[in-house]
């Protein structure tokens, strides 16, 4: 199949939309602890959806996995597990910085590191990126993406300065720029390991293509391995939380055995053990629950299944977009991250995180989001130049 970078950009935008929207169905989950609905949704994100869709679209999926080099499988799995660690702290960035700024900072680190490191490791950065017109255009697009992230971050800082304490608590319960920046840095660096995992699993794409799989779907087997690593990290963490919080029974029983403690805004434990990601997934005030109350098990499982499947779709579309980017497919990571920041910021606006901000702050945010959109177009154009003889 001939590369079509602009179609690839559209696929990556769809992936960013899925990533920025997946937490919304979790708002429909009632009377379950975070670790319960996160793990239930995770089964669909990391196991069910990847293996189901890869089995449907891949010719001889098990044969591809059996034929894959062991070092490639091991590296992909380990990087997936490291990415899982970054994901576990990702929710804390939104607890301390809010969805728009938190995602912007963490994914900013993730975008740059995940895009630049793979070609450096392969010794291609100088020859392929710096040594070609198309590569230089893509590099400019990456820098423009960083600029957009910085401006969006400036908007977040401006918002924090303008809002009253009551408004901050109503919008972001525990805003702390310094703490959030440190957590976002850690999360962003480790989250970039997903890109390294996909890069390490590239032999699976070639094996899949060799067995006659359509070029649009050759990347799906890679997701089975990388996401298995992420699943390992998350299931261990969630089971620890199940034991610590005595919530393991919630997977199977339709009534609460005990009333979960109602956490006030001042008593949230400042550690990842305290349900990382809870603020992003729920974004609703805690409700008082009584022992013996009935739990809507069927709807909870359905909402978790929907949230988990939508989450997986970000990488489903990512692998589709990657196949369209030609020799510079590593640039897919920048487009994907920019798209996530864009759509998560739009959700932040919809959830009224920016209510009460000045026109200046909102203008900064609009400029940042506009630059992010422009950066994806630049990267797509750079990939398009690579399809032309003069662009190589």
Buried (B, 14 or more C-beta within 10 A) or exposed (E): EEBBBEBBBBBBBBBBBBBBBBBBBBEBBBBBBBBBBBBBBBBBBBBBBBBEBBBEBBBBBEEBBEBBEEEBBEBBBBBBBBBBBBBBBBBBBBBBBBBBBBBBBBBBBBBBBBBBBBBEEEEBBEEBBEEBBBBBBBBBBBBBBBBBBBBBBBBBBBBBEBBEEEBBBBBBBBBBBEBBBBBBBBBBBBBBBBBBBBBBBBBBBEBBBEBEBEBBBBBBBBBBBBBBBBBBBBBEBBEEBBEEBEBBEBBEEEEBEEEBEEBEEEEBEEEBEBBBBBBBBBBEEEEEBEEEEEBBBEEBBBBBBBBBBBBBBBBBBBBBBBBBBBBBBBBBBBBBBBBBBBBBBBBBBEBEBBEBBBEEBBEBBBBBBEBBEBBBBBBBBBBBBBBEEEBB
